[in-house]
Amino acid sequence: MAIKASEVNKLRQQTGAGMMDCKNALVETNGDFEAAVDVLRKKGQKIAAKRGGNDAKEGVIIAQSSNDSTAGVIVTLNCETDFVAKNDGYVELVQSLVDLALDKLPKSLDELKTLAYNEKLSVSEKITEQIGVIGEKLDLSAYTLVESDRVVAYNHPGNQLATLVALNSSSDIAEDAGKQVAMQVAAMNPLAVSKDGIDAKTIEREIEVGKDQAIQEGKPVEMAEKIAMGRLNKFFKENTLLSQQFVRDNKVTVEQFLNNSEKGLTVSDFKRFSLS
């Protein structure tokens, strides 16, 4: 039967598949639009099975805050090649997942995957469909939700690094300060907000390493622990956000910068996702 160009275009708009793939699916199903959609979905499932063992280390990461800035999400969708990651359509796909996450505020990656992407497909099914369209393994590998009085998002150019910073104030000053701290998180990659957020195993390891280094340097054994504790404090200053030197003014810490911006302003949480 003759397949109308308008039907091919309609299928292309709904699925994102190529014109010839859409035409062939409609021919195969004798013009049955819904059956053609299923054909394209099954194609995605076959490609997903074939490419399941491939590495998907490229991709796009997008962070965004809600309209009222009380919530923020980061979504990571991996693919196999940088060529695909830089495609506008691929970035738009990730943005659509971000928009959905901000609308529904799922608490976990698994919950995000089960959300309805549209009337016919879940998020997971939409990604499988797009595997058939793109021809590469895609992996919705990471998602996080942060909620607070003010959540600020930062996306590093290139969409391969993104951060969220949660603050204890909803003021415009907090927004401006938060943007700078979100860039600090991107640049300096702290381990925790403060030393209270560093796990006990990490602290024990740093103390043991500090002791060993002191002994190897010829320091007396009885002095090694004291030296190790001093090095631990240096570790805290370098690796906890509030204690780090502020990158835009290294005469103050991040904690001092925030308090100077607005008395009592501080960070309650942060998230940082990177492809590297």
N, C-alpha and C positions, 0 to 999 in steps of 0.2 A: 504494500500500500504506500501511497505518497505521504511523506512526512512533511508537515508544514514547517517552514523556517521559524514561525512564531512559537511552535511547540518546542523546537530544539532550543531556542533562546530562553524560553521559560524554564526548561529543565536545567540549562546552564546557570541561570540566575539562582535557582534554588539550591543546586548542588556544588557549583563552582567547577564542575568538570569541563573538559575541553569540548569544543563544538562537535568534533567527529565522534568522541566517546558518547556524547548525548544523542547524536543522530543514530549511531549504531545500537544504542540501548533501546531507542524507540522503534527502530526497525525490528529488532529481536523480539519485542513485545507487541508487535503489530499496532503501535501507537498508543498502547496503554500507559498513561503517564505514571501512575503509581507503581506499576510493575517495572517501569524503566528506572525509577528511583531505586527500587530494590536491586536491580541488576548492577547499578553503579555501586551500591553499598556492598554487595557481594564481591565485586571486584576489589574494593578496599580491603575486605576480609582476607581475600586470597593473597594480596600483596603484603598485608600485615603478617600473615603466616610465613610467607617466603622470606621476608626481610627481618623477621623477629630477632635473629642473632646479630644483626648489624649494629655497629656503634652509632649512637645518636648523640654526639657531643656538641654539635652546633645548636643554634636556636635563638629564641627571643625571650627576654625577661621584661615584664612591665609591672611597675608599681603605681598605684593610684589611690588617692583618698576619696572618700565619699563627698557628696556635695556639702554636707554640714561639717566635714573634717573630723568626725568622731570615730571613723573607722577607716582602715586602709588595708589593701590586699596586694600581694605580689603573686604573679602567675608566671611559671616557666614552662614553655613548650619547646621540647628539643626536636631537632631534625638531624639528618645526616650531613648536609652540606651547607656551607656558608652562602652559596648561591640561593638556596631556598630561603634561608633565614633573612636575607636582605630583600626578598620579594615583598612588594607592598601588600599583596593579598594575604601573605602569611602573617605579616604584622597585624593586619586587620582582623585575622582570625583570632590571634592572641588577645587583641583589644576587645573583641566580642566576648571572650571568656572572662576578662577582667570586668567588663560591664555587668555580666551576669552575676559574677561573684559579689560585686558591690550591691547588686539589687537583692540577692538572696542571703548574703553573708554566711555561707557554709563554714562549719567549724574545722573541717579537715579536707585533705586532698580527696579521699574516698567519697566524701559527701558531695564535693564539687563534681566529681565524675558522674555521679548518679542524677544530678539535676537535669531537668528538661532543657535542652538547648533550643528546641522549637516544638511545634505541635507533634512532630513525628519522631524526633531523635533525642536521646540523652546526650550529654556532653561526650561521654565515652564513645557512643555510636557516631557522633559527628566527627570525632577525630579519626575513627576507623574509615569513615566515608572519605575524609580528606587524604588519607593514605593512598586510596585509589586514585584520587585526583592528582596528587603530587608525585606519587610513585616512589616515595621514601618512607622509611620508618619514622613515625612521629611518636613522641612520648611526653604526655603531660606529667612531668616528673616532680614538680614542686609547687606548693601553694601555702601561703600563710595569711592569717587574718589577725590584725591588731586593732583593738578598740581602746579609746581613751578620751580625755577631754579634748585633745587636739592630736591628730595624727598627720604627719607630714611625709610626703613621698618624694623620692629623688630617683630619676632615671639617668644614668650616665649615657652620654652619646654613643650610639651603636646598639643599644638595647641588649647588652650582655652583662650588665651590672645594675642592680636596683636596691634601694634601701627604704625602710620605713622607720620613723622615729615617733614614739608616743610621748607626749608631754602632759604635765599636770595643770595646764591652763589653756583656756579657749581664746585667749586674746590675740589680737593682730600681731602684737609684739612676739608672742609665742610662735606664731606662724613664721615670721621672718627669722627668728633665731633658730627655729626647727629646721628650716631649709639649710642653714649653714651647718648645723650639727649632722643632718642627713648626709651632706657632702663629706663631712669628717668621717662618718662611719664608712662611706664608700672608699675613701682614701686610706684610712688607717686600720680598718678591719679589726676593731676591738673584740675581745672575747666575751665581755660582759659589761653591764652598765657600771658596776662597782665591784670591789673585791668580794663582796658578799655573794656575788653571782658566779665566782670561780669555784669549781667543784673541788672536793677534798683531795682527790687523786692527783689533780694537776698541781695543787699546792705542795703535796708530799713529794711529788717528782721534782719540782723546782728546788725544794729544800735539799733533797738528796744530791741533785746535780750541783747545787751551790757548795755543799760540803766537799764533794769530790774535787771540784775545781780548786777550792781553797787549799786542800791538802796537797794536790798536785803542784800548786804554786809555792809549796814549802811552808805554808802557814801552820802553826801549832794546832794539833788536833783539838785542844780545848777551846781554840778560837774559831774553829771551822763553822760551828753552828751559828755563832753570832754574825760571822761574815755572810753565811747563807741567808740569814734573816734579812740582812741589809740588801742582799741581791733580790730577795723575794719582794721587798718593798719597791725596788726599781722595776721588777716585773709587773707589779700592780699598776704602777704609774704609766708604763708603756702599753699595757694591754687592757685596761679598763677605761671605758669611755669617759666618765666624769673626771678621772685623774689624768687623762692624756693632755699634753700641751695642745692648745687650740691652734689649728693649722694656720689660721689667718692672723693670729697674734700669739706667738709662742711665749709671751710674757705672762700669760694667764692660762689656767686649765679650762677645760670645757665647763666644768662645774662653776668656776668663777665667771666665765663668759655668760652663762645662762643667768646666774644670779645678778650680774651687772645689768643684763638686759631687762629683767623683771624680777624683783625680789621674791625669792622662794621658787622660782622657775627651775624645774629639773626634768630629767628624762626618766620615765618609768619602764620603758622597754624599747628595744630596737630589733630590726631584722635586716639581714643583708644576704642577698642571693647573687651568685656570680657563676658564669659558665667556666671560669678558669680557677 
